[in-house]
Amino acid sequence: MEENKMGVMPVNRLLLTMSVPIMISMLVQALYNIVDSMFVAMLNENALTAVSLAFPAQNLMLAVSTGTGVGINALLSKSLGEKDFRKANNTAANAIFLTVCSYVVFAIAGLLFSRQFFLAQTDVAEIVDGGTTYLTICMVFSFGSFFQITTERLLQATGKTFYTMITQGTGAIINIIFDPILIFGLLGFPKMGIAGAAIATVFGQIVAAIMGIVINIKKNKEIHISLKGFRPNGTIIKNIYLVGVPSIIMAAIGSVTTFGMNKILIAFSTTATAVFGVYYKLQSFVFMPLFGMNNGMVPIIAYNYGAKKPDRMMKTLKLSIIYAVSIMIIGLIVFELFTGQLLMIFSASETMLSIGIPALRIIAVHFLVAGFCIVSSSMFQALSHGFFSLWVSLVRQLIVLLPVAYLLALTGNLNNVWWCFPIAEVASAAMCAIFLRITYKKDVRPLEEQVAASRTAQ
């Protein structure tokens, strides 16, 4: 087979070609996140709080699917770079198997534990009842979410990111269209309230998953998935999870952190918790494009590592950092200048505005270094150093952020609590710099020396 574009296309053009379609689709996804909460907020503030409190459980589910996807992406791209097409096909087949297993676990958990999850956070009956309904639907029908993410990672691993823009964008648009229809009972549909928001969510995911499966079969010619006589391959699964498990744990730590922050903030007021949930919806407009770029960056670095092209790896890293920091600066400016307008998207009350305006302005300070940290973590994942990313996440969210938030809460001033985010981000940036240096010495420099020796011999 001819060389994949990831090994030959000029790096800047390649990074943009790979990343921009994913960034666009993730921006649409971010728009859905905001629109979803915007319509729920029109019901009442308790409904918005219920959706906010459901976030840690949904994030855990997303953690498993995206973390596994990172492992699939890195192993598949590396195999293609090494021209080991049989291993690439086996990786894809095992990816489908892991997707099914993950879905079954979360569907059962959603049926059995959704109400207990909300009771652990609040005793407000309206929030518990609405949140239980919302979360149960999202988890029981999560097969769409799992297969959507897996099929997108298979396309990304072979450089076909344009198709992931189509699948993810279509799913999000369907979601946006059906949200008001099902929540408020428009066009002859019954008024379902918060359940309508959940149904719109899973419907969009299922459509996107079906599209992803069809596109992989029709267009992704570099991998051939056959489940006939399939048996799980322990070695491949192990290699997927060597990268995937740290990513899963990192995202799962985010669920623990969000749960802990909700417990700290709800001691001040339910509105403070709602503000925290609104922040997560709004910040997705800043971080989703960055994650999209990272999804384009990881297969490029993994492929060129397998193809022994260190110069292309380093150029990809440097360009990614420049783009990431630029995106974060734009996000910081928007959060600082248009804070009130952002909160009014969610029908903010005077109380929510008084809490939310200083909160968003303080939290946004950490954007300045977050771009560097996120790109660095993606570099570690691409080179199978997922545990570096894990350590950074552990320090940032468990060892620094939550304890600092708790200590600042003891001052009795809610505005002080928000400073835990910039403090934690600075700590993680320092660790990322150290781990990047180690990664360069261990993986990149030996390749550079090997290439230089080869050129000298010629």
Disulfide bonds with the S-S distance in Angstrom:
none
